[in-house]
Amino acid sequence: MKKESNFVPEGTGGTARGPVMTRRGFGLAMAASAMLPRAAFAEGQGAEHGKLIATAFNRRLLPPEYPETPVWGYNGQTPGTELRLTQGARLRQTLRNDLDQPTTIHWHGLRIDNAMDGVPGMTQPAVQPGQEFVYDFTVPDAGTYWYHAHNRSTEQIARGLLGALIVEEPNAPDIDREEVLVIDDWLVGRDGALVADFEAPHARAHGGRIGNLITTNGDFDLTMKARRNERMRLRLINASNARVFDFALQGLEGWVMALDGMPLADTPAVGEALTLGPGQRADLFVDVTAEVGEQAYLVRLDRDQASSQVMFEVGGVASAKRREAPAALPPNRKPALEGLKDLKARPLVLEGGAMGGLQNAILDGNRRSFEELIKANQFWSFNGIVGQTDTPFLDVKMGETQLVEIRNDTSFPHAMHLHGMHFQELDKDGTPGRLRDTTLLFPREVRQIAFVADNPGDWLFHCHMLSHAASGMTSWIRVQA
């Protein structure tokens, strides 16, 4: 795979692409260094006590022949400053808003106190320009998480207001090194500026805001060094507004150790494709199997081609032979699903969008035709209701087990994200499976999820295709203490 820009200017009719080979060629090959900004605080500061300044600045996203791109970020970086703590530590970050519109920070995937969840109008007031807000909580679970803006999310995340939050296990696993890979896509014009129509009806009614430039840690052609037989932990974060990524490995062999921060007991091998929807994360342990002088790749699969997402140049040898397969990571707390077999599933029907067949739905308390919804720039519904309601989708008592059946009756995928709690995806036979905070449903797919309502407060439950959330796919759950 040769390196080249994956940028296709907006309006050329092309699609984002990168260093490519055909998917068939990738399969045959399988058979045969820019770094994420790390925490840079003044002495005496760190993730336990620091400041995240939301501000506008220019950053080079595109190749040198294009201008720099005006973006937003934290502390002059996008992705923002990496926050790293040990499980059980206290995080205290002061958000200062130097932007020209209100903002907040949501700590995606963390089971924390409701007041710290970062949802304006629900858990806190939006932080106005020139103001500050202190986020202060304990991180209960080890794993890979991220933080991002949660006011006008479609715009603010697309402009770059996001960063990685890493919670380390008390005892370090047997690896040589780790890399945090924040994978995003951007919609950029020939002038280097972001395409500013964040409420575009086409994006709202279809797959969401899909970019034409794909980056890793803000770099369009990220290259790193590696050694033969080196074992790396790759922490993958899909920070895109709407794009679903499929990844594979070349010159690397590995295991899926955790999804959405939660360790897996079975640690399956990375197969032909690892799928991550918006907001989802995966921890991989990978061994470098490519020879010295060769290249290894984290590969992005896109339709009929394979592209280099990250290239590793292999130089030197970490050890004479490979390690044994890794043991599972220590599990995080998993509440017992009491009485699950006796529960009747609460339905959540996803409807609407282009080619969806939605005839009408309730908006602001009134039933509207789909034509009227289009005029309001609203396209999606949960159980026939558009947007967040005054009453919650679920109103439950602390400690109760809940069962929800999600049915995607639309022509597009949706990544359903629950704040404040993790749920278990149920297998087809009803057996509880993996803990997730975001579940990806493809068109016409049905999935049951179950969780223990063990975190009191009002929690959002929404599609993490952010244009979909802004145009109807937002609800909430109340857990009474």
Secondary structure, 3 states (H helix, E strand, C coil): CCCCCCCCCCCCCCCCCCCEEEHHHHHHHHHCCCCCCCCCCCCCCECCEEEEEEEEEEECCCCCCCCCEEEEEECCECCEEEEEEECCCEEEEEEEECCCCCECEEEECCCCCHHHCCCECCCECCECCCCEEEEEEECCCCEEEEEEECCCHHHHHHCCCEEEEEEECCCCCCCCEEEEEEEEEECECCCCCECCCCCCHHHHHCCCCCCCEEEECCECCCEEEEEECCEEEEEEEECCCCCCEEEEEECEEEEEEEECCEECCCCCECCCCEEECCCCEEEEEEEECCCCCCEEEEEEEECCEEEEEEEEEEEEECCCCCCCCCCCCCCCCCCCCCCHHHCCCEEEEEEECCCCCCCEEEECCEEEEHHHHHHCCCCEEECCEECCCCCCCEEEECCCEEEEEEEECCCCCEEEEECCCCEEEECCCCCEEEEECEEEECCCCEEEEEEECCCCEEEEEEECCHHHHHCCCEEEEEEEC
